[in-house]
Amino acid sequence: MTLFHFGNCFALAYFPYFITYKCSGLSEYNAFWRCVQAGATYLFVQLCKMLFLATFFPTWEGGAGAYDFIGEFMKATVDLADLVGLHLVMSRNAGKGEYKIMVAAMGWATAELIMSRCIPLWVGARGIEFDWKYIQMSIDSNISLVHYIAMASLVWMFTRYDLPKHYRLPLTFLLGISVYKAFFMESFVHVFLLGSWTALLVKAVITGLLSLSSLTLFVTLVHSN
């Protein structure tokens, strides 16, 4: 039974990535190693972020149950490095914009999936007792994939040399939302004391709205040129 639960969680977490890779056309471009390079860039960026946080942001020593909004906001600002990393990955790949976006997003999201969810799923989902948190973790990995595709598309649009000026403001706003989304979610959960399923639903809705907005801007920008 535990192996069956692990198989369900594993399939729910990893198969959408495989399906996205196959159906997006990346397999036809032999983009596997490009995605691996994007994943390596993700690891380097995360290492730099950890070193920066450990150096300049000491551990919060407030009271039990207290939440350091300012400190967490400043820590979330470090996630701006993800935008730089995604831009670096896309700038090193030649091809259409859609290809660059998918390579960067797939590599970035897959590296995060392996580094942050592989071991917890392997150790926890094979445990004796059933726990919904591993199903939630698998669903959250799919939300992260959509999030990084939207973020990569926003970075690609924002860094275009021929970007019309009236696109700057909405793109800046959406990039800010994508960077500080985790901080907003943590603050929202802390203030309103949301349950795990409710928090996951809110995260999915926010990510969906961000993705739809990014897709609208992307289609409009591409067809206007």
C-alpha positions as CSV (number, residue, x, y, z in Angstrom):
1,M,0.0,0.0,0.0
2,T,2.8,2.4,0.9
3,L,4.5,1.6,-2.5
4,F,1.3,2.3,-4.3
5,H,1.0,5.7,-2.5
6,F,4.5,6.6,-3.4
7,G,3.8,5.6,-7.0
8,N,0.8,7.9,-7.1
9,C,2.7,10.8,-5.6
10,F,5.7,10.2,-8.0
11,A,3.5,10.1,-11.0
12,L,1.5,13.2,-10.0
13,A,4.7,15.1,-9.5
14,Y,6.9,14.0,-12.4
15,F,4.7,12.9,-15.2
16,P,3.3,16.4,-16.0
17,Y,7.0,17.5,-16.5
18,F,7.6,14.6,-18.9
19,I,4.3,15.3,-20.8
20,T,5.2,19.0,-21.1
21,Y,8.7,18.2,-22.4
22,K,7.2,15.8,-25.0
23,C,4.2,17.9,-26.1
24,S,6.0,21.3,-26.1
25,G,8.3,20.2,-29.0
26,L,11.5,20.3,-26.9
27,S,12.1,16.6,-27.6
28,E,12.1,17.3,-31.3
29,Y,14.8,20.0,-30.9
30,N,16.9,17.6,-28.8
31,A,16.8,20.1,-26.0
32,F,17.5,17.7,-23.2
33,W,21.1,18.9,-22.5
34,R,19.9,22.5,-22.8
35,C,17.5,21.8,-20.0
36,V,20.2,20.2,-18.0
37,Q,22.3,23.3,-18.4
38,A,19.4,25.4,-17.2
39,G,19.1,23.1,-14.2
40,A,22.8,23.6,-13.4
41,T,22.3,27.4,-13.6
42,Y,19.4,27.0,-11.2
43,L,21.7,25.2,-8.7
44,F,24.3,27.9,-9.0
45,V,21.8,30.7,-8.5
46,Q,20.3,28.9,-5.4
47,L,23.8,28.5,-3.9
48,C,24.5,32.2,-4.4
49,K,21.2,33.1,-2.8
50,M,21.9,30.8,0.2
51,L,25.3,32.4,0.7
52,F,23.8,35.9,0.5
53,L,21.0,35.1,2.9
54,A,23.3,33.4,5.4
55,T,25.7,36.4,5.3
56,F,23.3,39.4,5.4
57,F,20.1,38.1,7.0
58,P,20.5,36.6,10.4
59,T,18.0,34.1,11.8
60,W,14.8,35.7,13.2
61,E,14.7,35.6,17.0
62,G,11.2,36.9,17.6
63,G,8.6,35.4,19.9
64,A,6.9,32.1,19.3
65,G,4.3,32.4,16.5
66,A,5.6,35.9,15.5
67,Y,6.1,36.6,11.8
68,D,8.8,39.0,10.6
69,F,7.1,40.6,7.7
70,I,9.9,43.1,6.9
71,G,12.6,40.4,7.2
72,E,10.7,37.9,5.0
73,F,10.1,40.7,2.4
74,M,13.8,41.4,2.3
75,K,14.6,37.7,1.9
76,A,12.0,37.4,-0.9
77,T,13.8,40.3,-2.7
78,V,16.8,38.0,-3.1
79,D,14.6,35.9,-5.5
80,L,15.2,38.6,-8.1
81,A,18.3,36.5,-8.8
82,D,16.0,33.9,-10.4
83,L,15.1,36.5,-13.0
84,V,18.7,37.1,-13.8
85,G,19.4,33.4,-14.0
86,L,16.5,32.8,-16.3
87,H,17.6,35.6,-18.5
88,L,21.1,34.2,-18.6
89,V,19.8,30.8,-19.6
90,M,17.7,32.2,-22.4
91,S,20.4,34.5,-23.7
92,R,22.7,31.5,-24.2
93,N,20.2,29.6,-26.3
94,A,19.5,30.5,-29.9
95,G,16.1,30.0,-31.5
96,K,12.5,31.2,-31.2
97,G,11.2,32.9,-28.1
98,E,8.9,30.0,-27.3
99,Y,11.9,27.6,-27.5
100,K,14.0,29.7,-25.2
101,I,11.2,30.1,-22.7
102,M,10.4,26.4,-22.5
103,V,14.0,25.3,-22.2
104,A,14.7,27.8,-19.3
105,A,11.4,27.0,-17.5
106,M,11.6,23.2,-17.9
107,G,15.2,23.1,-16.7
108,W,14.5,25.5,-13.8
109,A,11.4,23.8,-12.6
110,T,12.8,20.3,-13.0
111,A,15.9,21.2,-11.0
112,E,13.7,22.6,-8.2
113,L,11.5,19.5,-8.3
114,I,14.5,17.2,-7.9
115,M,16.3,19.2,-5.2
116,S,13.3,20.1,-3.1
117,R,10.8,17.2,-3.5
118,C,12.5,14.1,-4.6
119,I,13.9,13.1,-1.2
120,P,10.8,14.0,0.9
121,L,8.6,12.0,-1.5
122,W,11.0,9.0,-1.4
123,V,11.3,9.0,2.4
124,G,7.9,10.2,3.4
125,A,5.5,8.8,0.9
126,R,6.9,5.3,1.5
127,G,6.1,5.6,5.2
128,I,3.7,3.4,7.1
129,E,1.1,6.1,7.6
130,F,-0.8,7.8,4.8
131,D,-0.4,11.6,4.7
132,W,-2.1,14.0,2.4
133,K,0.8,16.4,2.5
134,Y,2.7,14.3,-0.1
135,I,-0.2,14.6,-2.5
136,Q,-0.2,18.3,-1.8
137,M,3.5,18.4,-2.5
138,S,3.1,16.7,-5.8
139,I,0.3,19.1,-6.8
140,D,2.4,22.0,-5.8
141,S,5.2,20.8,-8.1
142,N,2.8,21.2,-11.0
143,I,1.9,24.7,-9.9
144,S,5.6,25.5,-9.8
145,L,6.0,24.3,-13.4
146,V,3.3,26.7,-14.6
147,H,4.8,29.5,-12.5
148,Y,8.2,29.2,-14.0
149,I,6.9,29.0,-17.5
150,A,5.0,32.3,-16.8
151,M,8.1,33.8,-15.2
152,A,10.4,32.9,-18.1
153,S,7.9,34.3,-20.6
154,L,7.8,37.6,-18.6
155,V,11.6,37.8,-18.5
156,W,11.9,37.1,-22.2
157,M,9.3,39.8,-23.0
158,F,10.8,42.4,-20.6
159,T,14.4,42.0,-22.1
160,R,13.4,42.4,-25.7
161,Y,15.2,45.3,-27.3
162,D,12.1,46.2,-29.4
163,L,9.6,46.1,-26.5
164,P,7.0,48.9,-26.8
165,K,7.1,51.3,-23.9
166,H,3.4,50.7,-22.9
167,Y,4.3,47.1,-22.1
168,R,6.9,48.1,-19.5
169,L,4.5,48.8,-16.7
170,P,2.3,45.7,-16.8
171,L,5.4,43.5,-17.3
172,T,7.1,45.1,-14.3
173,F,4.0,44.6,-12.2
174,L,3.7,40.9,-13.2
175,L,7.4,40.3,-12.6
176,G,7.0,41.8,-9.1
177,I,4.1,39.5,-8.4
178,S,6.0,36.4,-9.6
179,V,9.1,37.3,-7.5
180,Y,7.1,38.1,-4.3
181,K,4.4,35.5,-4.7
182,A,5.8,33.1,-2.1
183,F,6.1,36.0,0.4
184,F,2.5,37.1,-0.3
185,M,1.3,33.5,0.2
186,E,3.2,33.1,3.5
187,S,1.8,36.4,4.8
188,F,-1.7,35.5,3.7
189,V,-1.6,32.1,5.4
190,H,-0.2,33.6,8.6
191,V,-2.7,36.4,8.8
192,F,-5.8,34.4,7.8
193,L,-4.7,31.1,9.3
194,L,-5.5,29.1,6.1
195,G,-5.4,25.4,6.0
196,S,-3.1,23.5,3.8
197,W,-5.7,22.7,1.1
198,T,-7.0,26.2,1.1
199,A,-3.5,27.7,0.8
200,L,-2.8,25.3,-2.1
201,L,-6.0,26.4,-3.8
202,V,-5.1,30.1,-3.4
203,K,-1.7,29.5,-4.7
204,A,-3.1,27.7,-7.8
205,V,-5.5,30.6,-8.4
206,I,-2.8,33.2,-8.2
207,T,-0.5,31.3,-10.4
208,G,-3.3,30.7,-12.9
209,L,-4.1,34.4,-13.1
210,L,-0.4,35.3,-13.4
211,S,0.0,32.7,-16.2
212,L,-3.1,33.9,-18.1
213,S,-1.9,37.5,-17.9
214,S,1.5,36.5,-19.1
215,L,0.0,34.5,-22.0
216,T,-2.2,37.5,-23.0
217,L,0.8,39.8,-23.1
218,F,2.9,37.3,-24.9
219,V,0.3,36.7,-27.7
220,T,-0.4,40.4,-28.0
221,L,3.3,41.2,-28.3
222,V,4.1,38.5,-30.8
223,H,1.2,39.2,-33.1
224,S,1.9,43.0,-32.9
225,N,5.3,42.5,-34.4
